[in-house]
Amino acid sequence: MADTTMSDGDITMGDASELERLVLNAKAWPTEVFELFRRLLQNVVSNPDDAKFRKLKLSNARISALFAETGAQEGFQALGWVMSGDALELPTSIGSKDLGNFEFVLKQTNCGPPG
């Protein structure tokens, strides 16, 4: 298993234990859900100002399946996402300079889920 230890300098929104828990949980998710999770994070990192990547509608079947997995919703909230009606949104106050935690999680989950 990859080392998921973070230094205090890496923390901007969630604390280290929340992000480490997210990484461990994500690695246990089914492959399709895991890949969706990584794609959602990568879309924000690659397009931080694009509003369409900053809102996850819970009515979407694939998003709903993702949030049915252990720790998914809490993990997104640790990354700064907030509930807004029937969606989880990343506030515009979190800009490209604030995405270090996203990049950390992407790096730590780069090996993919087991199996």
C-alpha positions as CSV (number, residue, x, y, z in Angstrom):
1,M,0.0,0.0,0.0
2,A,1.2,3.5,-0.8
3,D,2.3,5.8,2.0
4,T,-0.5,8.3,2.5
5,T,1.2,10.4,5.2
6,M,1.0,14.1,4.7
7,S,2.9,17.0,6.2
8,D,1.1,19.9,7.8
9,G,2.1,22.1,4.8
10,D,-0.1,19.9,2.6
11,I,-3.3,20.6,4.4
12,T,-5.6,23.4,3.1
13,M,-9.2,22.3,3.8
14,G,-9.7,18.8,5.3
15,D,-7.2,17.5,7.8
16,A,-4.7,14.8,7.1
17,S,-6.7,12.0,8.7
18,E,-9.8,12.9,6.6
19,L,-7.8,12.9,3.4
20,E,-6.0,9.7,4.3
21,R,-9.3,8.0,5.1
22,L,-10.7,9.2,1.7
23,V,-7.7,7.6,-0.1
24,L,-8.1,4.3,1.8
25,N,-11.8,4.2,1.2
26,A,-11.5,5.1,-2.5
27,K,-9.0,2.2,-3.1
28,A,-11.7,-0.2,-1.8
29,W,-14.5,1.0,-4.1
30,P,-15.5,-0.9,-7.3
31,T,-13.4,0.0,-10.3
32,E,-16.1,1.9,-12.1
33,V,-16.9,4.1,-9.1
34,F,-13.2,4.6,-8.3
35,E,-12.5,5.8,-11.9
36,L,-15.5,8.2,-11.8
37,F,-14.1,9.6,-8.5
38,R,-10.7,10.2,-10.0
39,R,-12.2,11.7,-13.2
40,L,-14.3,14.2,-11.2
41,L,-11.3,15.4,-9.2
42,Q,-9.1,15.5,-12.3
43,N,-11.7,17.6,-14.1
44,V,-11.6,20.2,-11.4
45,V,-7.8,20.3,-11.3
46,S,-7.6,20.6,-15.1
47,N,-10.5,23.1,-15.3
48,P,-10.7,24.9,-12.0
49,D,-12.8,27.8,-13.3
50,D,-15.3,25.7,-15.2
51,A,-18.6,25.7,-13.3
52,K,-19.8,22.4,-14.9
53,F,-17.1,20.5,-13.1
54,R,-17.8,22.1,-9.7
55,K,-21.4,20.8,-9.2
56,L,-22.3,17.1,-8.7
57,K,-26.0,16.5,-9.0
58,L,-27.1,13.8,-6.6
59,S,-30.0,12.9,-8.9
60,N,-27.4,11.6,-11.5
61,A,-27.3,7.8,-11.2
62,R,-23.5,7.5,-11.4
63,I,-23.0,10.3,-8.8
64,S,-25.5,8.6,-6.6
65,A,-23.7,5.3,-6.9
66,L,-20.4,7.1,-6.0
67,F,-22.0,8.6,-2.9
68,A,-23.4,5.3,-1.8
69,E,-19.8,4.1,-1.3
70,T,-18.2,4.3,2.2
71,G,-16.8,7.7,2.9
72,A,-17.4,9.2,-0.5
73,Q,-19.6,12.2,0.5
74,E,-17.5,12.9,3.6
75,G,-14.4,12.8,1.5
76,F,-15.7,15.3,-1.0
77,Q,-16.7,17.5,1.9
78,A,-13.2,17.2,3.3
79,L,-12.0,18.5,0.0
80,G,-14.2,21.6,0.4
81,W,-17.4,20.6,-1.4
82,V,-20.7,21.7,0.3
83,M,-24.3,20.5,0.0
84,S,-26.5,22.9,-2.0
85,G,-30.0,21.7,-2.6
86,D,-29.8,18.4,-4.5
87,A,-26.2,18.8,-5.4
88,L,-22.7,18.9,-3.9
89,E,-20.8,22.0,-5.1
90,L,-17.3,23.2,-4.9
91,P,-17.5,26.9,-3.9
92,T,-16.0,29.5,-6.2
93,S,-13.9,30.7,-3.2
94,I,-11.8,27.5,-3.7
95,G,-9.7,28.4,-6.7
96,S,-6.9,26.7,-8.6
97,K,-4.3,27.7,-5.9
98,D,-6.4,25.8,-3.3
99,L,-6.5,22.5,-5.1
100,G,-3.4,20.9,-3.4
101,N,-5.6,18.4,-1.6
102,F,-7.2,17.3,-4.9
103,E,-3.7,16.7,-6.3
104,F,-2.6,14.8,-3.2
105,V,-5.6,12.5,-3.4
106,L,-5.1,12.0,-7.2
107,K,-1.5,11.1,-6.6
108,Q,-2.2,8.7,-3.8
109,T,-5.0,6.9,-5.7
110,N,-3.0,6.7,-9.0
111,C,-2.3,3.0,-8.5
112,G,-6.0,2.2,-8.9
113,P,-8.3,0.0,-6.8
114,P,-7.1,-3.5,-5.9
115,G,-8.3,-6.4,-8.0
